[in-house]
């Protein structure tokens, strides 16, 4: 029996996250129901990256997306069509060295504003909230989140990102907030999640990072 994920009315990235979680926890087939084209495209792309087949159909008020493994019949047909040519091409390819991975080096997320992108601050705030939430849903959480300048506002009492930052912290992510920035905005006493840090520590963390992500 298929698992139904009704993601209508939910903001990005929740439709993708909930659908992926259903696939990981319950297997396929999964049927996702969304109410906009962007969510449909995002779920289909996610399914493809997971090596699954996604077929969507339009329904009243949105889309229905069926996600399931590519059938062995389909794979056999494809291989019968291209197998010989593919085998010949593979014989002619030179081996490509696989690049070393920095899996043991820390991943650092740097957030320097309470808005994501430029153009409309209301939209930017919604995007940033969605980004911080998305971090909590990744298969591997970042090792450190650095918040400075306007980004410091995300970790204070009343910010709608506090709960998601707390989830990250509970899962082992170190949340560090620029103390100078908190003081500049008059928010030192309102820090709710993470701990205050200094610019030397920020510079040291960035120098030792294996990967730095800036939304």
C-alpha positions as CSV (number, residue, x, y, z in Angstrom):
1,X,0.0,0.0,0.0
2,X,1.3,3.4,-0.9
3,X,2.1,6.0,1.7
4,X,0.3,9.3,1.2
5,X,2.0,12.6,1.9
6,X,-0.4,15.5,1.7
7,X,1.8,18.6,1.5
8,X,-0.8,21.0,0.3
9,X,-0.6,24.4,1.9
10,X,2.9,23.8,3.2
11,X,5.8,26.1,2.5
12,X,9.1,25.1,0.8
13,X,11.0,23.0,1.7
14,X,8.5,21.0,3.8
15,X,6.9,19.1,0.8
16,X,10.3,17.8,-0.3
17,X,11.4,17.0,3.3
18,X,8.2,15.2,4.3
19,X,8.2,13.2,1.0
20,X,11.9,12.2,1.4
21,X,11.3,11.2,5.1
22,X,8.3,9.0,4.1
23,X,10.4,7.2,1.5
24,X,13.3,6.7,3.9
25,X,11.0,5.5,6.8
26,X,8.4,3.5,4.9
27,X,9.8,2.7,1.5
28,X,8.0,3.0,-1.8
29,X,5.5,3.6,-3.3
30,X,4.8,7.0,-2.0
31,X,2.2,9.4,-3.3
32,X,2.8,13.1,-2.7
33,X,0.0,15.6,-3.1
34,X,1.1,19.3,-3.6
35,X,-0.7,22.5,-4.6
36,X,1.9,24.2,-6.7
37,X,4.2,23.6,-9.7
38,X,7.5,24.4,-7.9
39,X,6.8,21.8,-5.2
40,X,6.0,19.2,-7.9
41,X,9.3,19.9,-9.7
42,X,11.3,19.8,-6.5
43,X,9.8,16.5,-5.4
44,X,10.4,14.9,-8.8
45,X,14.1,16.1,-8.8
46,X,14.5,14.7,-5.3
47,X,13.1,11.3,-6.4
48,X,15.4,11.2,-9.3
49,X,18.5,11.9,-7.1
50,X,17.4,9.0,-5.0
51,X,17.3,6.7,-8.1
52,X,13.5,6.5,-8.1
53,X,10.9,7.0,-10.8
54,X,8.4,9.9,-10.3
55,X,5.2,10.3,-12.3
56,X,2.9,13.3,-11.7
57,X,-0.6,13.9,-12.8
58,X,-2.7,17.1,-12.4
59,X,-5.6,17.0,-10.0
60,X,-8.0,19.6,-8.8
61,X,-6.1,22.2,-7.0
62,X,-2.6,20.7,-7.5
63,X,-0.7,17.6,-8.5
64,X,-0.4,14.0,-7.5
65,X,3.1,12.5,-7.7
66,X,3.6,8.8,-7.6
67,X,7.2,7.8,-6.6
68,X,8.4,4.2,-7.0
69,X,11.4,2.2,-8.0
70,X,12.2,1.9,-11.7
71,X,10.7,-1.4,-12.7
72,X,13.0,-4.2,-13.8
73,X,11.1,-4.4,-17.1
74,X,11.9,-0.7,-17.8
75,X,15.5,-1.2,-17.0
76,X,15.7,-4.4,-19.1
77,X,14.2,-2.5,-22.1
78,X,16.6,0.3,-21.8
79,X,19.6,-1.9,-21.5
80,X,18.5,-4.0,-24.5
81,X,18.3,-0.8,-26.5
82,X,21.6,0.8,-25.5
83,X,23.6,-2.0,-23.9
84,X,25.9,-2.8,-26.8
85,X,26.7,0.8,-27.6
86,X,27.2,1.6,-23.9
87,X,29.6,-1.4,-23.5
88,X,31.7,-0.3,-26.4
89,X,31.8,3.3,-25.1
90,X,32.9,2.2,-21.7
91,X,35.8,0.2,-23.1
92,X,37.1,3.4,-24.8
93,X,36.9,5.6,-21.7
94,X,40.0,6.4,-19.7
95,X,39.8,5.9,-16.0
96,X,39.1,9.0,-13.9
97,X,40.5,9.2,-10.4
98,X,38.0,9.7,-7.7
99,X,38.7,12.9,-5.7
100,X,39.4,12.5,-2.0
101,X,36.5,13.4,0.3
102,X,36.8,15.8,3.2
103,X,34.3,13.7,5.3
104,X,36.4,14.1,8.4
105,X,36.7,17.9,8.1
106,X,34.0,20.1,9.6
107,X,31.2,21.7,7.7
108,X,30.5,25.2,8.7
109,X,27.3,27.2,7.9
110,X,27.8,31.0,8.0
111,X,24.8,33.2,8.3
112,X,25.4,37.0,8.2
113,X,21.8,38.2,7.8
114,X,18.4,37.5,9.1
115,X,17.2,37.6,5.5
116,X,18.2,35.3,2.6
117,X,19.0,37.1,-0.6
118,X,18.1,40.6,-1.6
119,X,15.0,42.3,-3.0
120,X,12.2,41.8,-0.4
121,X,12.9,41.5,3.3
122,X,9.7,39.8,4.1
123,X,10.4,37.1,1.5
124,X,14.1,37.0,2.6
125,X,13.0,36.3,6.2
126,X,10.7,33.5,5.1
127,X,13.5,32.0,3.0
128,X,16.0,32.1,5.9
129,X,13.5,30.4,8.2
130,X,13.0,27.7,5.5
131,X,16.8,27.3,5.2
132,X,17.4,26.9,8.9
133,X,14.6,24.4,9.1
134,X,16.1,22.5,6.1
135,X,19.4,22.2,8.0
136,X,17.5,20.2,10.7
137,X,16.3,17.7,8.1
138,X,19.6,17.0,6.4
139,X,21.0,13.5,6.6
140,X,24.2,15.0,8.1
141,X,23.9,18.2,10.2
142,X,26.6,20.9,9.9
143,X,29.3,20.8,12.6
144,X,29.0,24.5,13.3
145,X,26.6,27.4,12.5
146,X,28.2,30.8,12.8
147,X,25.8,33.8,13.2
148,X,27.1,37.3,12.9
149,X,25.9,40.8,11.9
150,X,22.2,40.5,11.2
151,X,22.4,36.7,11.5
152,X,22.8,37.1,15.3
153,X,19.1,38.1,15.3
154,X,18.2,34.5,14.5
155,X,19.3,33.2,17.9
156,X,17.5,35.6,20.2
157,X,14.2,35.4,22.1
158,X,11.3,36.0,19.7
159,X,13.0,34.9,16.5
160,X,11.1,32.2,14.6
161,X,14.3,30.4,13.9
162,X,15.2,29.7,17.6
163,X,13.4,26.3,17.8
164,X,15.1,25.0,14.7
165,X,18.5,26.2,16.0
166,X,17.8,24.4,19.2
167,X,17.1,21.2,17.3
168,X,20.4,21.5,15.5
169,X,22.2,22.1,18.8
170,X,20.5,19.0,20.3
171,X,21.8,17.0,17.4
172,X,25.4,18.1,18.0
173,X,25.7,21.3,15.9
174,X,27.7,24.0,17.6
175,X,25.8,27.3,17.4
176,X,28.1,30.3,17.8
177,X,26.9,33.9,17.8
178,X,29.1,37.0,17.4
179,X,29.2,38.7,20.8
180,X,30.1,42.1,19.3
181,X,27.1,41.8,17.0
182,X,24.7,41.0,19.9
183,X,26.0,44.0,21.8
184,X,25.7,46.3,18.7
185,X,22.0,45.4,18.3
186,X,21.3,45.5,22.0
187,X,20.5,41.8,22.1
188,X,23.1,40.3,24.4
189,X,20.6,39.6,27.2
190,X,18.1,38.0,24.7
191,X,20.4,35.3,23.4
192,X,18.3,32.1,23.6
193,X,20.2,29.4,21.8
194,X,24.0,28.9,21.2
195,X,26.7,30.9,22.9
196,X,28.5,34.2,22.2
197,X,31.8,34.0,20.5
198,X,34.5,36.4,19.2
199,X,36.1,37.2,15.9
200,X,39.3,35.3,16.6
201,X,37.3,32.1,17.2
202,X,35.2,32.7,14.1
203,X,38.4,33.2,12.0
204,X,39.9,30.0,13.4
205,X,36.8,27.9,12.7
206,X,36.7,29.2,9.1
207,X,40.4,28.5,8.6
208,X,39.9,24.9,9.8
209,X,36.7,24.2,7.9
210,X,36.5,21.5,5.3
211,X,33.4,23.1,3.7
212,X,31.9,26.6,4.3
213,X,28.3,27.2,3.3
214,X,26.8,30.7,3.0
215,X,23.1,31.0,2.1
